[in-house]
Amino acid sequence: RVLVDMPIGLPEQGERACDHAARACLKARRSSIFITATRAALYADTYAAANEINRANGGKGISKQAWNIAYKIRELDALLRTTPRAATRVHESHPEIALWALAGREMVYNKKTHVGRTERLALLAEQYAHTPTLYADAIQRYRRKDVAGDDILDALVLAITAQSAALVTLPAPPPQDGQGLPMA
């Protein structure tokens, strides 16, 4: 099982229920959950066109940050639509929701702060004792311009969560998009 912090299951119209359900779980950190654009908007050629298409399909404008990863979302979407084995193993998740589920509450501090990193590392170390060592090794191995420390934490929480015997979806059961992919 592989958990990725990328949207899987793209709406044809409007917004995904899973994005709103995840935001409802997080109060202070709710802005970390992006509302996923419609499939047509994500396949647009330009940011301006994507915004126009998304609004025409019942959504809102697309953040620049979300548009900047549209090519990655398209790559993942194409993989999952053409590779049935991948579609059964790769699942969408969100690091702050995974942390919320592990802790039974949302994180208190921002992950980009020292205290936020410490809070997350302590929680993850309860689940997997080698977490601090893995984090420290990754910090030493990768340049900050290639991967930020909070991205390493996000990857660790999703890797640890992927090992969980049972995962819960938001919403349950998840609806499917027009290509049969779960929006969860």
C-alpha positions as CSV (number, residue, x, y, z in Angstrom):
1,R,0.0,0.0,0.0
2,V,1.3,3.4,-0.9
3,L,-0.3,6.6,0.4
4,V,0.3,9.8,-1.6
5,D,-0.5,13.4,-0.7
6,M,-2.1,14.0,-4.1
7,P,-5.7,14.0,-5.2
8,I,-7.1,10.8,-6.6
9,G,-10.5,10.8,-8.2
10,L,-11.2,14.1,-9.9
11,P,-14.7,15.6,-10.0
12,E,-16.3,16.4,-13.3
13,Q,-18.5,19.1,-11.6
14,G,-18.3,21.0,-8.3
15,E,-16.1,19.9,-5.4
16,R,-15.2,16.6,-3.8
17,A,-17.0,15.7,-0.5
18,C,-13.7,14.2,0.8
19,D,-12.0,17.6,0.7
20,H,-14.8,19.1,2.7
21,A,-14.9,16.2,5.2
22,A,-11.1,16.4,5.7
23,R,-11.3,20.2,6.3
24,A,-14.1,19.6,8.8
25,C,-11.8,17.3,10.8
26,L,-9.1,20.0,11.0
27,K,-10.0,23.3,12.5
28,A,-6.7,25.3,12.7
29,R,-5.0,23.4,9.9
30,R,-8.0,23.2,7.5
31,S,-6.3,25.5,5.0
32,S,-3.7,22.7,4.4
33,I,-6.4,20.8,2.5
34,F,-6.7,22.2,-1.0
35,I,-10.1,21.9,-2.7
36,T,-9.4,19.7,-5.8
37,A,-10.1,21.2,-9.1
38,T,-12.3,19.5,-11.7
39,R,-10.7,17.1,-14.1
40,A,-11.2,19.4,-17.1
41,A,-9.6,22.3,-15.2
42,L,-6.5,20.3,-14.2
43,Y,-6.0,19.3,-17.9
44,A,-6.2,22.9,-19.1
45,D,-3.2,24.4,-20.8
46,T,-2.9,27.6,-18.7
47,Y,-3.7,28.8,-15.2
48,A,-6.2,31.3,-16.6
49,A,-8.0,28.6,-18.6
50,A,-8.0,26.3,-15.6
51,N,-9.7,28.9,-13.5
52,E,-12.3,29.7,-16.2
53,I,-13.1,26.0,-16.7
54,N,-13.3,25.2,-13.0
55,R,-15.7,28.1,-12.4
56,A,-17.8,26.9,-15.4
57,N,-18.0,23.4,-13.9
58,G,-19.4,24.7,-10.6
59,G,-16.2,25.2,-8.7
60,K,-14.2,28.1,-7.5
61,G,-10.9,29.5,-8.7
62,I,-7.8,27.4,-8.4
63,S,-5.0,28.5,-6.1
64,K,-1.7,29.1,-7.8
65,Q,-0.1,26.5,-5.5
66,A,-2.6,23.9,-6.6
67,W,-2.1,24.8,-10.3
68,N,1.7,24.4,-9.9
69,I,1.2,20.7,-9.1
70,A,-1.4,20.1,-11.8
71,Y,1.1,18.3,-14.0
72,K,1.8,15.9,-11.1
73,I,-1.9,15.3,-10.6
74,R,-2.3,14.5,-14.3
75,E,0.6,12.0,-14.1
76,L,-0.9,10.2,-11.2
77,D,-4.4,10.3,-12.7
78,A,-3.1,8.8,-16.0
79,L,-1.2,6.1,-14.1
80,L,-4.2,5.1,-12.0
81,R,-6.6,5.1,-15.0
82,T,-4.3,2.9,-17.1
83,T,-2.7,0.6,-14.5
84,P,-5.3,-1.4,-12.6
85,R,-2.7,-2.8,-10.2
86,A,-1.5,0.7,-9.2
87,A,-5.1,1.7,-8.7
88,T,-5.6,-1.0,-6.1
89,R,-2.4,-0.1,-4.2
90,V,-2.0,3.7,-4.4
91,H,-4.4,5.7,-2.2
92,E,-4.8,9.4,-1.5
93,S,-4.1,10.6,2.0
94,H,-3.2,13.8,3.7
95,P,-0.4,14.1,6.3
96,E,-2.4,16.4,8.6
97,I,-5.4,14.0,8.5
98,A,-3.1,11.0,9.1
99,L,-1.6,12.8,12.1
100,W,-5.1,13.7,13.3
101,A,-6.0,10.1,13.2
102,L,-2.9,8.9,15.0
103,A,-3.1,11.5,17.7
104,G,-6.9,11.6,18.0
105,R,-6.7,15.4,17.6
106,E,-5.1,17.9,15.2
107,M,-1.6,19.0,15.7
108,V,-1.2,22.1,17.8
109,Y,1.8,23.7,16.0
110,N,2.6,24.5,12.4
111,K,4.8,21.8,10.8
112,K,7.3,24.5,9.5
113,T,8.2,25.5,13.1
114,H,10.7,23.8,15.3
115,V,8.0,23.0,17.9
116,G,5.8,21.7,15.2
117,R,8.5,19.3,13.9
118,T,9.2,18.2,17.4
119,E,5.4,17.5,18.0
120,R,5.1,15.4,14.9
121,L,8.4,13.5,15.4
122,A,7.3,12.6,18.9
123,L,4.0,11.3,17.7
124,L,5.5,9.3,14.9
125,A,8.2,7.9,17.1
126,E,5.4,6.4,19.2
127,Q,4.3,4.5,16.1
128,Y,7.8,3.7,14.7
129,A,10.8,4.1,17.0
130,H,13.2,4.7,14.2
131,T,11.4,7.8,12.9
132,P,13.8,10.4,14.5
133,T,16.8,8.6,12.9
134,L,15.1,8.4,9.5
135,Y,14.2,12.0,9.7
136,A,17.8,13.1,10.6
137,D,19.3,10.9,7.9
138,A,17.0,12.4,5.3
139,I,17.8,16.0,6.5
140,Q,21.5,15.2,6.0
141,R,21.1,13.4,2.7
142,Y,18.9,15.9,0.8
143,R,19.4,19.5,0.0
144,R,16.6,21.9,1.2
145,K,16.1,23.2,-2.3
146,D,15.2,19.6,-3.3
147,V,13.1,18.6,-0.3
148,A,12.1,20.6,2.8
149,G,12.1,19.2,6.3
150,D,8.3,19.4,6.5
151,D,8.0,17.4,3.3
152,I,10.2,14.7,4.9
153,L,7.8,14.6,7.9
154,D,4.8,14.3,5.5
155,A,6.4,11.4,3.8
156,L,7.2,9.7,7.1
157,V,3.6,10.0,8.4
158,L,2.2,8.6,5.2
159,A,4.6,5.7,5.2
160,I,3.8,4.9,8.8
161,T,0.1,5.2,8.2
162,A,0.3,3.0,5.1
163,Q,1.4,0.2,7.4
164,S,-1.8,0.4,9.5
165,A,-4.0,-2.6,9.3
166,A,-7.1,-0.7,8.6
167,L,-7.6,2.7,6.9
168,V,-10.7,4.8,7.2
169,T,-12.0,6.9,4.3
170,L,-13.6,10.3,4.3
171,P,-16.4,10.0,3.4
172,A,-17.2,6.3,3.8
173,P,-17.9,4.8,1.4
174,P,-16.2,7.1,-1.0
175,P,-18.0,8.1,-4.2
176,Q,-16.2,7.4,-7.5
177,D,-15.2,9.9,-10.2
178,G,-16.2,9.5,-13.8
179,Q,-13.2,7.2,-14.4
180,G,-14.1,4.9,-11.5
181,L,-11.4,6.2,-9.2
182,P,-12.4,6.7,-5.5
183,M,-12.7,10.3,-4.2
184,A,-11.5,9.6,-0.6
